[in-house]
């Protein structure tokens, strides 16, 4: 599936959460994640991800891939795979496949992700614990996302 997304580091995620709440975006989730990111040895735009999500007492592990086709400043246009949910017992199999396809681990992040959605616009607001950082991503329809991104850049500094 195609993804059109602006993703950028911020000094604080608070104004973006406040914006979402003020503009009636629906909070879909607030989850703790551990994401391992792997890059292909021959094409660094081809990445694979293993994401462990914890919601309450329930844990889910997902494997997916992403091919970043265009990247300009904060904008990324990508092709994403359909996510594969798997069990902890399959973890070594997935890692073996990644090794065989010559993917190497490049990041091991822990974050809290806040997801807000309204119509076709989705905010993914990340508070990274490891490494320490705060990131906002806005994805959806090209025209709407472009318009919102430039509007936010003017009102939140």
C-alpha positions as CSV (number, residue, x, y, z in Angstrom):
1,X,0.0,0.0,0.0
2,X,1.2,3.5,-0.8
3,X,2.0,5.9,2.1
4,X,2.3,9.7,1.9
5,X,3.7,11.1,5.1
6,X,5.5,14.0,6.7
7,X,7.7,13.0,9.6
8,X,9.7,15.5,11.6
9,X,11.4,15.9,15.0
10,X,10.0,18.4,17.4
11,X,11.1,19.9,20.7
12,X,7.8,19.0,22.3
13,X,4.9,16.8,21.2
14,X,2.5,18.6,23.6
15,X,1.3,21.3,21.1
16,X,0.5,18.6,18.5
17,X,-1.5,16.5,21.0
18,X,-3.3,19.7,22.0
19,X,-4.0,20.6,18.3
20,X,-5.5,17.1,17.7
21,X,-7.7,17.3,20.7
22,X,-8.8,20.9,19.9
23,X,-9.6,20.0,16.3
24,X,-11.7,16.9,17.3
25,X,-9.3,14.2,16.1
26,X,-10.2,10.9,17.6
27,X,-7.5,9.3,19.8
28,X,-7.3,5.8,18.5
29,X,-4.5,4.5,20.7
30,X,-1.7,5.2,23.2
31,X,0.7,2.3,23.1
32,X,4.2,1.3,24.2
33,X,6.3,-0.1,21.4
34,X,9.7,-1.6,20.9
35,X,10.6,-1.3,17.2
36,X,13.7,-2.8,15.6
37,X,14.6,-1.4,12.2
38,X,16.6,-3.3,9.6
39,X,18.2,-1.9,6.5
40,X,19.0,-3.8,3.4
41,X,22.8,-4.0,2.7
42,X,22.4,-3.0,-1.0
43,X,19.4,-0.6,-0.7
44,X,19.1,1.5,2.5
45,X,15.7,2.7,1.3
46,X,14.4,-0.8,1.7
47,X,13.7,-1.4,5.4
48,X,12.2,-4.2,7.5
49,X,10.7,-3.6,11.0
50,X,9.8,-5.8,13.9
51,X,7.5,-4.0,16.3
52,X,6.5,-5.3,19.7
53,X,3.5,-3.5,21.0
54,X,2.2,-3.7,24.6
55,X,-1.4,-2.7,25.3
56,X,-2.3,-3.4,29.0
57,X,-1.3,-7.0,29.5
58,X,-1.5,-7.9,25.8
59,X,1.6,-8.1,23.6
60,X,1.6,-8.2,19.8
61,X,4.6,-8.6,17.5
62,X,4.4,-7.4,13.9
63,X,6.8,-7.7,10.9
64,X,6.5,-5.4,8.0
65,X,8.6,-3.9,5.2
66,X,8.8,-0.5,3.7
67,X,10.4,0.8,0.5
68,X,11.0,4.6,0.7
69,X,10.7,5.7,-2.9
70,X,11.0,9.5,-2.5
71,X,12.3,11.4,0.4
72,X,12.5,15.2,0.5
73,X,13.1,17.1,3.7
74,X,10.2,16.0,6.0
75,X,8.2,14.2,3.3
76,X,8.4,10.5,2.5
77,X,6.5,8.6,-0.2
78,X,6.7,4.9,0.4
79,X,5.4,1.5,-0.5
80,X,4.5,-0.6,2.6
81,X,3.8,-4.3,2.9
82,X,0.8,-5.8,4.7
83,X,1.9,-6.3,8.3
84,X,2.4,-9.9,9.5
85,X,1.4,-10.7,13.1
86,X,3.6,-13.4,14.6
87,X,4.4,-15.2,17.9
88,X,7.5,-14.9,20.0
89,X,8.3,-18.5,19.0
90,X,8.6,-17.3,15.3
91,X,11.0,-14.5,16.2
92,X,14.2,-16.4,15.3
93,X,12.7,-17.5,12.0
94,X,12.0,-13.8,11.0
95,X,15.5,-12.8,12.1
96,X,17.0,-15.7,10.0
97,X,15.0,-14.5,6.9
98,X,16.3,-10.9,7.4
99,X,19.9,-12.2,7.8
100,X,19.6,-14.3,4.6
101,X,18.2,-11.3,2.7
102,X,21.1,-9.2,4.0
103,X,19.2,-6.8,6.3
104,X,21.2,-5.5,9.2
105,X,19.8,-4.0,12.5
106,X,20.2,-0.2,12.4
107,X,17.9,0.9,15.3
108,X,16.3,-0.5,18.4
109,X,13.8,2.1,19.7
110,X,11.4,2.2,22.6
111,X,8.6,4.7,22.4
112,X,5.0,5.6,23.4
113,X,3.0,6.2,20.2
114,X,-0.2,8.4,20.3
115,X,-2.4,7.9,17.2
116,X,-5.1,10.4,16.3
117,X,-7.4,10.2,13.3
118,X,-9.9,12.4,11.6
119,X,-11.4,11.6,8.2
120,X,-8.4,10.4,6.1
121,X,-5.7,12.2,8.1
122,X,-3.7,10.3,10.7
123,X,-1.3,11.8,13.3
124,X,1.3,9.4,14.8
125,X,2.9,11.3,17.7
126,X,5.9,9.5,19.2
127,X,7.6,10.1,22.5
128,X,10.9,8.1,22.2
129,X,12.5,6.8,25.4
130,X,15.4,5.2,23.6
131,X,16.9,7.2,21.9
132,X,15.4,10.3,23.6
133,X,13.5,12.2,20.9
134,X,10.0,13.4,20.0
135,X,8.6,12.9,16.5
136,X,5.4,13.8,14.7
137,X,4.1,12.1,11.6
138,X,1.1,13.2,9.5
139,X,-0.1,10.8,6.8
140,X,-3.0,10.4,4.4
141,X,-4.3,12.0,1.2
142,X,-1.6,14.1,-0.5
143,X,-3.5,17.3,-0.9
144,X,-4.9,17.3,2.7
145,X,-1.6,16.3,4.3
146,X,0.3,19.0,2.4
147,X,-2.1,21.6,3.4
148,X,-2.1,20.6,7.1
149,X,1.7,20.2,7.3
150,X,2.3,23.8,6.0
151,X,-0.5,25.1,8.3
152,X,1.0,23.4,11.3
153,X,4.5,24.7,10.5
154,X,3.1,28.3,10.7
155,X,1.1,27.9,13.9
156,X,3.3,25.7,15.9
157,X,6.9,26.8,16.2
